[in-house]
Amino acid sequence: MRLPLNELMEKLGVSYVLSPYETFPWSAYDGETGRTCSAEVRMNPDGTEVEAEIQILYDDPPEGKASVEQILWAKFKPHIQTQWDTSDLWVRRENWSGKVYNWEEKCCNFFRAVITELAQGNIPDIDALLERELSEKERFSGSRGSGGGKSPKIRPEQLLNMKGQGF
């Protein structure tokens, strides 16, 4: 997925091109569970990298969990002149770069789904969105998700049946 910077910003839900040092944030708070979900897109000081990040912060973290849980971290860099490409994708501290088919596009779709929920004031169901947006349900998918289905049954006699064909 190689895009001009303005199209990348659009895919990440930012309505304009960020300048160096600039950040575009979203957040929602749930008082009942004491959770805050925040997401942001930011550009580095040189204007040569864009990062997207989603975190959940707990007022009172569950047993065995840290007070901050990083859900997604993605980095985008210029690949060829003005074309930007996804260089890194981490989901829940696991490197997902190249692990799912079309991972660059899917990470943008997942990020956009999360910020859509945040814009409505809701804490998103991260597991459901991960399953919907970052799973491998396409044909010919790989090791992370559902497979690509059965191989086609090809019978050579059907392909080579030359009787009655004028041969």
OpenMM code with the backbone's topology and positions (N, CA, C; nanometers):
from openmm import Vec3, app, unit

residues = "MET ARG LEU PRO LEU ASN GLU LEU MET GLU LYS LEU GLY VAL SER TYR VAL LEU SER PRO TYR GLU THR PHE PRO TRP SER ALA TYR ASP GLY GLU THR GLY ARG THR CYS SER ALA GLU VAL ARG MET ASN PRO ASP GLY THR GLU VAL GLU ALA GLU ILE GLN ILE LEU TYR ASP ASP PRO PRO GLU GLY LYS ALA SER VAL GLU GLN ILE LEU TRP ALA LYS PHE LYS PRO HIS ILE GLN THR GLN TRP ASP THR SER ASP LEU TRP VAL ARG ARG GLU ASN TRP SER GLY LYS VAL TYR ASN TRP GLU GLU LYS CYS CYS ASN PHE PHE ARG ALA VAL ILE THR GLU LEU ALA GLN GLY ASN ILE PRO ASP ILE ASP ALA LEU LEU GLU ARG GLU LEU SER GLU LYS GLU ARG PHE SER GLY SER ARG GLY SER GLY GLY GLY LYS SER PRO LYS ILE ARG PRO GLU GLN LEU LEU ASN MET LYS GLY GLN GLY PHE".split()
positions = [
    Vec3(0.0853, -0.1175, 0.0000),
    Vec3(0.0000, 0.0000, 0.0000),
    Vec3(0.0898, 0.1235, 0.0000),
    Vec3(0.1060, 0.1834, -0.1126),
    Vec3(0.1844, 0.3064, -0.1230),
    Vec3(0.0907, 0.4178, -0.1647),
    Vec3(0.0874, 0.5219, -0.0813),
    Vec3(-0.0066, 0.6319, -0.1032),
    Vec3(0.0622, 0.7657, -0.0842),
    Vec3(0.0111, 0.8698, -0.1478),
    Vec3(0.0562, 1.0048, -0.1138),
    Vec3(0.0164, 1.0358, 0.0310),
    Vec3(0.0865, 1.1280, 0.0941),
    Vec3(0.0636, 1.1584, 0.2352),
    Vec3(-0.0804, 1.2003, 0.2631),
    Vec3(-0.1395, 1.2795, 0.1750),
    Vec3(-0.2775, 1.3238, 0.2003),
    Vec3(-0.3754, 1.2059, 0.2004),
    Vec3(-0.3530, 1.1056, 0.1150),
    Vec3(-0.4404, 0.9876, 0.1138),
    Vec3(-0.4175, 0.9003, 0.2366),
    Vec3(-0.2924, 0.8918, 0.2815),
    Vec3(-0.2627, 0.8173, 0.4042),
    Vec3(-0.3343, 0.8807, 0.5228),
    Vec3(-0.3277, 1.0136, 0.5320),
    Vec3(-0.3964, 1.0836, 0.6416),
    Vec3(-0.5465, 1.0551, 0.6374),
    Vec3(-0.6023, 1.0545, 0.5182),
    Vec3(-0.7449, 1.0259, 0.5023),
    Vec3(-0.7772, 0.8838, 0.5494),
    Vec3(-0.6913, 0.7872, 0.5147),
    Vec3(-0.7123, 0.6486, 0.5579),
    Vec3(-0.7046, 0.6354, 0.7095),
    Vec3(-0.6272, 0.7230, 0.7737),
    Vec3(-0.6135, 0.7193, 0.9192),
    Vec3(-0.7154, 0.8084, 0.9894),
    Vec3(-0.8054, 0.8697, 0.9146),
    Vec3(-0.9118, 0.9491, 0.9745),
    Vec3(-0.8749, 1.0927, 1.0056),
    Vec3(-0.7616, 1.1386, 0.9554),
    Vec3(-0.7185, 1.2770, 0.9770),
    Vec3(-0.7606, 1.3575, 0.8546),
    Vec3(-0.8281, 1.4687, 0.8781),
    Vec3(-0.8885, 1.5440, 0.7678),
    Vec3(-0.7921, 1.6380, 0.6953),
    Vec3(-0.6681, 1.6466, 0.7399),
    Vec3(-0.5695, 1.7325, 0.6744),
    Vec3(-0.4316, 1.6700, 0.6932),
    Vec3(-0.3324, 1.7206, 0.6203),
    Vec3(-0.1963, 1.6681, 0.6313),
    Vec3(-0.1293, 1.7300, 0.7535),
    Vec3(-0.0783, 1.6446, 0.8406),
    Vec3(-0.0111, 1.6923, 0.9617),
    Vec3(0.1223, 1.7573, 0.9275),
    Vec3(0.1613, 1.8537, 1.0092),
    Vec3(0.2923, 1.9174, 0.9991),
    Vec3(0.3857, 1.8505, 1.0996),
    Vec3(0.5180, 1.8696, 1.0859),
    Vec3(0.6085, 1.8139, 1.1863),
    Vec3(0.5681, 1.8575, 1.3278),
    Vec3(0.5840, 1.7675, 1.4230),
    Vec3(0.5483, 1.7840, 1.5645),
    Vec3(0.3973, 1.7807, 1.5907),
    Vec3(0.3157, 1.7727, 1.4880),
    Vec3(0.1711, 1.7823, 1.5084),
    Vec3(0.1104, 1.6462, 1.5425),
    Vec3(0.0053, 1.6502, 1.6254),
    Vec3(-0.0658, 1.5304, 1.6690),
    Vec3(-0.2154, 1.5501, 1.6487),
    Vec3(-0.2845, 1.4432, 1.6107),
    Vec3(-0.4302, 1.4461, 1.5955),
    Vec3(-0.4863, 1.3375, 1.6872),
    Vec3(-0.5487, 1.3754, 1.8019),
    Vec3(-0.5931, 1.2751, 1.9000),
    Vec3(-0.7441, 1.2503, 1.9008),
    Vec3(-0.7825, 1.1334, 1.9528),
    Vec3(-0.9211, 1.0971, 1.9840),
    Vec3(-0.9178, 1.0267, 2.1189),
    Vec3(-1.0264, 1.0373, 2.1953),
    Vec3(-1.0340, 0.9588, 2.3193),
    Vec3(-1.1782, 0.9481, 2.3658),
    Vec3(-1.2023, 0.8453, 2.4463),
    Vec3(-1.3331, 0.8245, 2.5084),
    Vec3(-1.3082, 0.7641, 2.6458),
    Vec3(-1.3958, 0.7993, 2.7410),
    Vec3(-1.3815, 0.7514, 2.8783),
    Vec3(-1.5095, 0.6815, 2.9209),
    Vec3(-1.4955, 0.5685, 2.9880),
    Vec3(-1.6087, 0.4948, 3.0439),
    Vec3(-1.5943, 0.4978, 3.1955),
    Vec3(-1.6792, 0.5768, 3.2608),
    Vec3(-1.6728, 0.5923, 3.4059),
    Vec3(-1.7075, 0.4660, 3.4823),
    Vec3(-1.7931, 0.3811, 3.4247),
    Vec3(-1.8323, 0.2576, 3.4931),
    Vec3(-1.7164, 0.1596, 3.5052),
    Vec3(-1.6390, 0.1453, 3.3994),
    Vec3(-1.5273, 0.0504, 3.4021),
    Vec3(-1.3945, 0.1181, 3.4350),
    Vec3(-1.3925, 0.2505, 3.4351),
    Vec3(-1.2691, 0.3229, 3.4651),
    Vec3(-1.1642, 0.3089, 3.3558),
    Vec3(-1.2096, 0.2992, 3.2315),
    Vec3(-1.1167, 0.2849, 3.1189),
    Vec3(-1.1239, 0.4060, 3.0275),
    Vec3(-1.0090, 0.4434, 2.9762),
    Vec3(-0.9990, 0.5460, 2.8735),
    Vec3(-0.9322, 0.4819, 2.7536),
    Vec3(-0.9902, 0.4998, 2.6378),
    Vec3(-0.9265, 0.4534, 2.5146),
    Vec3(-0.8847, 0.5782, 2.4383),
    Vec3(-0.7594, 0.5823, 2.4012),
    Vec3(-0.7114, 0.6973, 2.3247),
    Vec3(-0.6409, 0.6483, 2.1989),
    Vec3(-0.6507, 0.7289, 2.0967),
    Vec3(-0.5835, 0.7003, 1.9700),
    Vec3(-0.5268, 0.8317, 1.9193),
    Vec3(-0.4149, 0.8225, 1.8513),
    Vec3(-0.3592, 0.9444, 1.7937),
    Vec3(-0.2750, 0.9118, 1.6724),
    Vec3(-0.2683, 1.0102, 1.5847),
    Vec3(-0.1790, 1.0065, 1.4693),
    Vec3(-0.0845, 1.1236, 1.4896),
    Vec3(0.0449, 1.0987, 1.4750),
    Vec3(0.1428, 1.2065, 1.4965),
    Vec3(0.2534, 1.1982, 1.3918),
    Vec3(0.3113, 1.3159, 1.3643),
    Vec3(0.4233, 1.3232, 1.2716),
    Vec3(0.5484, 1.3586, 1.3506),
    Vec3(0.6606, 1.3001, 1.3129),
    Vec3(0.7853, 1.3264, 1.3850),
    Vec3(0.8389, 1.4664, 1.3517),
    Vec3(0.9412, 1.5130, 1.4235),
    Vec3(0.9927, 1.6494, 1.4028),
    Vec3(1.0467, 1.6765, 1.2626),
    Vec3(1.0982, 1.5731, 1.1953),
    Vec3(1.1535, 1.5922, 1.0611),
    Vec3(1.0478, 1.5868, 0.9515),
    Vec3(0.9293, 1.5388, 0.9846),
    Vec3(0.8262, 1.5201, 0.8836),
    Vec3(0.8522, 1.3989, 0.7958),
    Vec3(0.9345, 1.3053, 0.8466),
    Vec3(0.9710, 1.1869, 0.7681),
    Vec3(0.9055, 1.0588, 0.8185),
    Vec3(0.8286, 1.0665, 0.9250),
    Vec3(0.7587, 0.9491, 0.9775),
    Vec3(0.6238, 0.9906, 1.0328),
    Vec3(0.5275, 0.9030, 1.0167),
    Vec3(0.3960, 0.9206, 1.0780),
    Vec3(0.3723, 0.7970, 1.1636),
    Vec3(0.3221, 0.8176, 1.2842),
    Vec3(0.2893, 0.7057, 1.3723),
    Vec3(0.1419, 0.7114, 1.4078),
    Vec3(0.0822, 0.5940, 1.4217),
    Vec3(-0.0556, 0.5817, 1.4697),
    Vec3(-0.0505, 0.4900, 1.5912),
    Vec3(-0.1238, 0.5275, 1.6960),
    Vec3(-0.1183, 0.4497, 1.8197),
    Vec3(-0.2554, 0.4455, 1.8851),
    Vec3(-0.2878, 0.3295, 1.9421),
    Vec3(-0.4105, 0.3117, 2.0199),
    Vec3(-0.3703, 0.2552, 2.1549),
    Vec3(-0.4220, 0.3162, 2.2623),
    Vec3(-0.3930, 0.2705, 2.3983),
    Vec3(-0.5208, 0.2652, 2.4798),
    Vec3(-0.5212, 0.1756, 2.5781),
    Vec3(-0.6271, 0.1746, 2.6785),
    Vec3(-0.5603, 0.2013, 2.8124),
    Vec3(-0.6131, 0.3003, 2.8847),
    Vec3(-0.5614, 0.3365, 3.0166),
    Vec3(-0.6654, 0.2984, 3.1207),
    Vec3(-0.6208, 0.2349, 3.2283),
    Vec3(-0.7102, 0.1892, 3.3345),
    Vec3(-0.6934, 0.2773, 3.4576),
    Vec3(-0.8065, 0.3230, 3.5163),
    Vec3(-0.8002, 0.3939, 3.6441),
    Vec3(-0.7512, 0.2986, 3.7520),
    Vec3(-0.8070, 0.1792, 3.7521),
    Vec3(-0.7704, 0.0745, 3.8475),
    Vec3(-0.7460, -0.0521, 3.7655),
    Vec3(-0.6202, -0.0793, 3.7268),
    Vec3(-0.5943, -0.1902, 3.6352),
    Vec3(-0.6327, -0.3259, 3.6949),
    Vec3(-0.6824, -0.4166, 3.6100),
    Vec3(-0.7129, -0.5522, 3.6561),
    Vec3(-0.5859, -0.6219, 3.7061),
    Vec3(-0.6046, -0.7225, 3.7872),
    Vec3(-0.4927, -0.7993, 3.8431),
    Vec3(-0.4005, -0.8483, 3.7315),
    Vec3(-0.2736, -0.8180, 3.7438),
    Vec3(-0.1752, -0.8650, 3.6471),
    Vec3(-0.1618, -0.7802, 3.5220),
    Vec3(-0.2360, -0.6712, 3.5123),
    Vec3(-0.2264, -0.5832, 3.3951),
    Vec3(-0.1622, -0.4515, 3.4346),
    Vec3(-0.0925, -0.3923, 3.3395),
    Vec3(-0.0357, -0.2594, 3.3614),
    Vec3(-0.1471, -0.1559, 3.3492),
    Vec3(-0.1208, -0.0355, 3.3945),
    Vec3(-0.2235, 0.0687, 3.3879),
    Vec3(-0.2423, 0.1222, 3.2455),
    Vec3(-0.1463, 0.0941, 3.1580),
    Vec3(-0.1567, 0.1343, 3.0176),
    Vec3(-0.1355, 0.0102, 2.9310),
    Vec3(-0.2291, -0.0137, 2.8403),
    Vec3(-0.2174, -0.1263, 2.7476),
    Vec3(-0.2097, -0.0708, 2.6062),
    Vec3(-0.0982, -0.0980, 2.5394),
    Vec3(-0.0843, -0.0524, 2.4012),
    Vec3(-0.1507, -0.1555, 2.3103),
    Vec3(-0.2509, -0.1107, 2.2374),
    Vec3(-0.3255, -0.1993, 2.1485),
    Vec3(-0.2598, -0.2049, 2.0112),
    Vec3(-0.2277, -0.0896, 1.9557),
    Vec3(-0.1699, -0.0842, 1.8216),
    Vec3(-0.0665, 0.0262, 1.8152),
    Vec3(0.0408, -0.0013, 1.7448),
    Vec3(0.1393, 0.1005, 1.7108),
    Vec3(0.1827, 0.0720, 1.5673),
    Vec3(0.1691, 0.1713, 1.4820),
    Vec3(0.2072, 0.1557, 1.3416),
    Vec3(0.2921, 0.2747, 1.2994),
    Vec3(0.3885, 0.2470, 1.2134),
    Vec3(0.4754, 0.3527, 1.1620),
    Vec3(0.4665, 0.3539, 1.0101),
    Vec3(0.4612, 0.4741, 0.9553),
    Vec3(0.4521, 0.4940, 0.8105),
    Vec3(0.5684, 0.5828, 0.7680),
    Vec3(0.6355, 0.5464, 0.6580),
    Vec3(0.7500, 0.6229, 0.6084),
    Vec3(0.7357, 0.6434, 0.4580),
    Vec3(0.7996, 0.7506, 0.4067),
    Vec3(0.7998, 0.7661, 0.2614),
    Vec3(0.8819, 0.6531, 0.1992),
    Vec3(0.8290, 0.5928, 0.0962),
    Vec3(0.8972, 0.4800, 0.0322),
    Vec3(0.9719, 0.5278, -0.0922),
    Vec3(0.8994, 0.5843, -0.1831),
    Vec3(0.9585, 0.6394, -0.3053),
    Vec3(0.9022, 0.7798, -0.3217),
    Vec3(0.9867, 0.8786, -0.3106),
    Vec3(0.9503, 1.0198, -0.3221),
    Vec3(0.8278, 1.0529, -0.2370),
    Vec3(0.7131, 1.0702, -0.2991),
    Vec3(0.5946, 1.1152, -0.2253),
    Vec3(0.5022, 1.0012, -0.1853),
    Vec3(0.5424, 0.8778, -0.2115),
    Vec3(0.4589, 0.7624, -0.1786),
    Vec3(0.4952, 0.7092, -0.0395),
    Vec3(0.3970, 0.7050, 0.0504),
    Vec3(0.4185, 0.6585, 0.1873),
    Vec3(0.3736, 0.5141, 0.2004),
    Vec3(0.4430, 0.4400, 0.2866),
    Vec3(0.4160, 0.2978, 0.3041),
    Vec3(0.4214, 0.2631, 0.4530),
    Vec3(0.3507, 0.1589, 0.4920),
    Vec3(0.3535, 0.1115, 0.6305),
    Vec3(0.4829, 0.0347, 0.6514),
    Vec3(0.5627, 0.0743, 0.7510),
    Vec3(0.6889, 0.0044, 0.7747),
    Vec3(0.6818, -0.0883, 0.8959),
    Vec3(0.5997, -0.0567, 0.9947),
    Vec3(0.5896, -0.1388, 1.1161),
    Vec3(0.4452, -0.1472, 1.1613),
    Vec3(0.4096, -0.2623, 1.2176),
    Vec3(0.2782, -0.2803, 1.2788),
    Vec3(0.2936, -0.3714, 1.3994),
    Vec3(0.2581, -0.3201, 1.5157),
    Vec3(0.2597, -0.3973, 1.6397),
    Vec3(0.1195, -0.3956, 1.6974),
    Vec3(0.0678, -0.5135, 1.7295),
    Vec3(-0.0631, -0.5273, 1.7915),
    Vec3(-0.0430, -0.6023, 1.9225),
    Vec3(-0.0779, -0.5374, 2.0324),
    Vec3(-0.0623, -0.5956, 2.1664),
    Vec3(0.0779, -0.6537, 2.1871),
    Vec3(0.1770, -0.5718, 2.1568),
    Vec3(0.3191, -0.6030, 2.1749),
    Vec3(0.3682, -0.7206, 2.0917),
    Vec3(0.2989, -0.7489, 1.9847),
    Vec3(0.3399, -0.8558, 1.8934),
    Vec3(0.3555, -0.7957, 1.7544),
    Vec3(0.4673, -0.8274, 1.6893),
    Vec3(0.4944, -0.7736, 1.5563),
    Vec3(0.4046, -0.8426, 1.4536),
    Vec3(0.3171, -0.7660, 1.3901),
    Vec3(0.2248, -0.8188, 1.2895),
    Vec3(0.2662, -0.7786, 1.1489),
    Vec3(0.3808, -0.7171, 1.1322),
    Vec3(0.4251, -0.6760, 0.9982),
    Vec3(0.4387, -0.7992, 0.9097),
    Vec3(0.3591, -0.8047, 0.8060),
    Vec3(0.3656, -0.9157, 0.7126),
    Vec3(0.2998, -1.0444, 0.7585),
    Vec3(0.2382, -1.0461, 0.8753),
    Vec3(0.1790, -1.1705, 0.9267),
    Vec3(0.0423, -1.2008, 0.8690),
    Vec3(-0.0284, -1.1011, 0.8239),
    Vec3(-0.1591, -1.1242, 0.7630),
    Vec3(-0.1573, -1.0655, 0.6222),
    Vec3(-0.2356, -1.1253, 0.5364),
    Vec3(-0.2459, -1.0771, 0.3992),
    Vec3(-0.2984, -0.9336, 0.3993),
    Vec3(-0.2358, -0.8475, 0.3210),
    Vec3(-0.2792, -0.7082, 0.3059),
    Vec3(-0.2757, -0.6332, 0.4395),
    Vec3(-0.1745, -0.6606, 0.5203),
    Vec3(-0.1659, -0.6057, 0.6557),
    Vec3(-0.1588, -0.4537, 0.6582),
    Vec3(-0.0988, -0.3918, 0.5577),
    Vec3(-0.0872, -0.2457, 0.5571),
    Vec3(-0.2250, -0.1807, 0.5499),
    Vec3(-0.3077, -0.2319, 0.4599),
    Vec3(-0.4435, -0.1792, 0.4432),
    Vec3(-0.5290, -0.2110, 0.5657),
    Vec3(-0.5145, -0.3332, 0.6162),
    Vec3(-0.5966, -0.3763, 0.7295),
    Vec3(-0.5653, -0.2977, 0.8566),
    Vec3(-0.4398, -0.2587, 0.8752),
    Vec3(-0.4079, -0.1814, 0.9962),
    Vec3(-0.4760, -0.0453, 0.9906),
    Vec3(-0.4830, 0.0144, 0.8722),
    Vec3(-0.5545, 0.1422, 0.8576),
    Vec3(-0.7039, 0.1237, 0.8812),
    Vec3(-0.7604, 0.0138, 0.8301),
    Vec3(-0.9026, -0.0136, 0.8508),
    Vec3(-0.9339, -0.0338, 0.9986),
    Vec3(-0.8468, -0.1068, 1.0694),
    Vec3(-0.8660, -0.1292, 1.2127),
    Vec3(-0.8584, 0.0032, 1.2888),
    Vec3(-0.7572, 0.0837, 1.2572),
    Vec3(-0.7419, 0.2130, 1.3239),
    Vec3(-0.8651, 0.2996, 1.3004),
    Vec3(-0.9119, 0.3014, 1.1779),
    Vec3(-1.0298, 0.3822, 1.1435),
    Vec3(-1.1549, 0.3323, 1.2164),
    Vec3(-1.1694, 0.2004, 1.2311),
    Vec3(-1.2839, 0.1438, 1.3033),
    Vec3(-1.2799, 0.1849, 1.4505),
    Vec3(-1.1609, 0.1851, 1.5097),
    Vec3(-1.1472, 0.2254, 1.6500),
    Vec3(-1.1813, 0.3729, 1.6669),
    Vec3(-1.1283, 0.4586, 1.5794),
    Vec3(-1.1552, 0.6019, 1.5978),
    Vec3(-1.3002, 0.6369, 1.5677),
    Vec3(-1.3663, 0.5565, 1.4854),
    Vec3(-1.5096, 0.5776, 1.4617),
    Vec3(-1.5864, 0.5579, 1.5919),
    Vec3(-1.5521, 0.4525, 1.6661),
    Vec3(-1.6149, 0.4282, 1.7969),
    Vec3(-1.5808, 0.5406, 1.8953),
    Vec3(-1.4548, 0.5819, 1.8970),
    Vec3(-1.4128, 0.6883, 1.9892),
    Vec3(-1.4843, 0.8193, 1.9587),
    Vec3(-1.5028, 0.8495, 1.8319),
    Vec3(-1.5711, 0.9733, 1.7927),
    Vec3(-1.7162, 0.9741, 1.8396),
    Vec3(-1.7745, 0.8559, 1.8580),
    Vec3(-1.9115, 0.8451, 1.9078),
    Vec3(-1.9158, 0.8395, 2.0601),
    Vec3(-1.7985, 0.8499, 2.1234),
    Vec3(-1.7924, 0.8492, 2.2695),
    Vec3(-1.7930, 0.7106, 2.3310),
    Vec3(-1.7698, 0.6073, 2.2498),
    Vec3(-1.7720, 0.4692, 2.2989),
    Vec3(-1.6314, 0.4133, 2.3143),
    Vec3(-1.6144, 0.3247, 2.4127),
    Vec3(-1.4915, 0.2468, 2.4224),
    Vec3(-1.5112, 0.1283, 2.3274),
    Vec3(-1.4254, 0.1128, 2.2273),
    Vec3(-1.4469, 0.0062, 2.1292),
    Vec3(-1.4208, -0.1328, 2.1865),
    Vec3(-1.4879, -0.2322, 2.1307),
    Vec3(-1.4614, -0.3724, 2.1629),
    Vec3(-1.3426, -0.4136, 2.0762),
    Vec3(-1.2237, -0.4039, 2.1338),
    Vec3(-1.0998, -0.4243, 2.0589),
    Vec3(-1.0940, -0.5634, 1.9968),
    Vec3(-1.1301, -0.6660, 2.0745),
    Vec3(-1.1227, -0.8029, 2.0221),
    Vec3(-1.2134, -0.8223, 1.9011),
    Vec3(-1.3345, -0.7687, 1.9073),
    Vec3(-1.4277, -0.7821, 1.7947),
    Vec3(-1.3753, -0.7078, 1.6720),
    Vec3(-1.3190, -0.5885, 1.6930),
    Vec3(-1.2653, -0.5122, 1.5800),
    Vec3(-1.1409, -0.5786, 1.5214),
    Vec3(-1.0571, -0.6362, 1.6078),
    Vec3(-0.9406, -0.7095, 1.5572),
    Vec3(-0.9852, -0.8268, 1.4713),
    Vec3(-1.0845, -0.8997, 1.5187),
    Vec3(-1.1358, -1.0149, 1.4433),
    Vec3(-1.1954, -0.9704, 1.3097),
    Vec3(-1.2669, -0.8597, 1.3115),
    Vec3(-1.3324, -0.8118, 1.1900),
    Vec3(-1.2345, -0.7504, 1.0904),
    Vec3(-1.1414, -0.6697, 1.1401),
    Vec3(-1.0568, -0.5907, 1.0500),
    Vec3(-0.9188, -0.6501, 1.0225),
    Vec3(-0.8630, -0.7258, 1.1162),
    Vec3(-0.7259, -0.7747, 1.0985),
    Vec3(-0.7160, -0.9259, 1.0845),
    Vec3(-0.8269, -0.9938, 1.0656),
    Vec3(-0.8196, -1.1388, 1.0506),
    Vec3(-0.7924, -1.1733, 0.9053),
    Vec3(-0.7592, -1.2995, 0.8835),
    Vec3(-0.7331, -1.3460, 0.7478),
    Vec3(-0.8479, -1.4338, 0.7024),
    Vec3(-0.9405, -1.3738, 0.6346),
    Vec3(-1.0529, -1.4515, 0.5841),
    Vec3(-1.0550, -1.4538, 0.4322),
    Vec3(-0.9510, -1.3997, 0.3722),
    Vec3(-0.9449, -1.3991, 0.2267),
    Vec3(-0.9011, -1.5354, 0.1758),
    Vec3(-0.9279, -1.5571, 0.0522),
    Vec3(-0.8793, -1.6783, -0.0122),
    Vec3(-0.7273, -1.6727, -0.0138),
    Vec3(-0.6631, -1.7843, 0.0031),
    Vec3(-0.5174, -1.7972, 0.0068),
    Vec3(-0.4568, -1.7300, 0.1290),
    Vec3(-0.5282, -1.7220, 0.2382),
    Vec3(-0.4714, -1.6599, 0.3573),
    Vec3(-0.3671, -1.7522, 0.4181),
    Vec3(-0.2929, -1.6983, 0.5130),
    Vec3(-0.1792, -1.7704, 0.5687),
    Vec3(-0.2034, -1.8326, 0.7033),
    Vec3(-0.1017, -1.8247, 0.7875),
    Vec3(-0.1001, -1.9016, 0.9112),
    Vec3(-0.1788, -1.8400, 1.0258),
    Vec3(-0.2148, -1.7140, 1.0206),
    Vec3(-0.2774, -1.6496, 1.1352),
    Vec3(-0.4268, -1.6753, 1.1472),
    Vec3(-0.4941, -1.6977, 1.0360),
    Vec3(-0.6396, -1.7026, 1.0467),
    Vec3(-0.6999, -1.8198, 0.9741),
    Vec3(-0.8237, -1.8013, 0.9367),
    Vec3(-0.8939, -1.9064, 0.8656),
    Vec3(-0.8241, -1.9282, 0.7326),
    Vec3(-0.8225, -2.0483, 0.6871),
    Vec3(-0.7492, -2.0812, 0.5664),
    Vec3(-0.8191, -2.0374, 0.4404),
    Vec3(-0.7603, -2.0701, 0.3323),
    Vec3(-0.8133, -2.0294, 0.2041),
    Vec3(-0.9091, -2.1294, 0.1432),
    Vec3(-0.9483, -2.2286, 0.2166),
    Vec3(-1.0427, -2.3258, 0.1627),
    Vec3(-0.9703, -2.4412, 0.0967),
    Vec3(-1.0467, -2.5291, 0.0366),
    Vec3(-0.9899, -2.6491, -0.0244),
    Vec3(-0.9224, -2.6160, -0.1565),
    Vec3(-0.8277, -2.6998, -0.1898),
    Vec3(-0.7656, -2.6886, -0.3214),
    Vec3(-0.8661, -2.7365, -0.4243),
    Vec3(-0.8622, -2.6814, -0.5428),
    Vec3(-0.9577, -2.7270, -0.6437),
    Vec3(-0.9284, -2.8720, -0.6829),
    Vec3(-1.0324, -2.9462, -0.7087),
    Vec3(-1.0188, -3.0853, -0.7523),
    Vec3(-1.0062, -3.0851, -0.9042),
    Vec3(-0.8888, -3.1146, -0.9506),
    Vec3(-0.8647, -3.1172, -1.0941),
    Vec3(-0.8401, -3.2621, -1.1341),
    Vec3(-0.9217, -3.3094, -1.2240),
    Vec3(-0.9052, -3.4461, -1.2730),
    Vec3(-0.8443, -3.4391, -1.4124),
    Vec3(-0.7265, -3.4975, -1.4275),
    Vec3(-0.6574, -3.4895, -1.5567),
    Vec3(-0.7397, -3.5442, -1.6725),
    Vec3(-0.8209, -3.6481, -1.6451),
    Vec3(-0.8996, -3.7053, -1.7550),
    Vec3(-0.9996, -3.6048, -1.8104),
    Vec3(-1.0453, -3.5132, -1.7272),
    Vec3(-1.1363, -3.4101, -1.7770),
    Vec3(-1.0624, -3.3097, -1.8647),
    Vec3(-0.9412, -3.2760, -1.8228),
    Vec3(-0.8627, -3.1808, -1.9013),
    Vec3(-0.8148, -3.2417, -2.0325),
    Vec3(-0.7829, -3.3700, -2.0271),
    Vec3(-0.7236, -3.4342, -2.1439),
    Vec3(-0.8230, -3.5183, -2.2238),
    Vec3(-0.9501, -3.5103, -2.1910),
    Vec3(-1.0508, -3.5885, -2.2611),
    Vec3(-1.0669, -3.5333, -2.4019),
    Vec3(-1.0011, -3.6012, -2.4923),
    Vec3(-1.0036, -3.5519, -2.6289),
    Vec3(-1.1032, -3.6287, -2.7150),
    Vec3(-1.1728, -3.7261, -2.6581),
    Vec3(-1.2713, -3.8021, -2.7354),
    Vec3(-1.3860, -3.7106, -2.7744),
    Vec3(-1.4250, -3.7213, -2.8943),
    Vec3(-1.5391, -3.6444, -2.9399),
    Vec3(-1.5078, -3.4975, -2.9622),
    Vec3(-1.3813, -3.4616, -2.9541),
    Vec3(-1.3434, -3.3220, -2.9717),
    Vec3(-1.2862, -3.2969, -3.1115),
    Vec3(-1.2909, -3.4013, -3.1960),
    Vec3(-1.2373, -3.3847, -3.3303),
    Vec3(-1.0903, -3.4175, -3.3398),
    Vec3(-1.0356, -3.4822, -3.2366),
    Vec3(-0.8926, -3.5167, -3.2414),
    Vec3(-0.8740, -3.6612, -3.2762),
] * unit.nanometer
topology = app.Topology()
chain = topology.addChain("A")
for resn in residues:
    res = topology.addResidue(resn, chain)
    for name in ("N", "CA", "C"):
        topology.addAtom(name, app.Element.getBySymbol(name[0]), res)
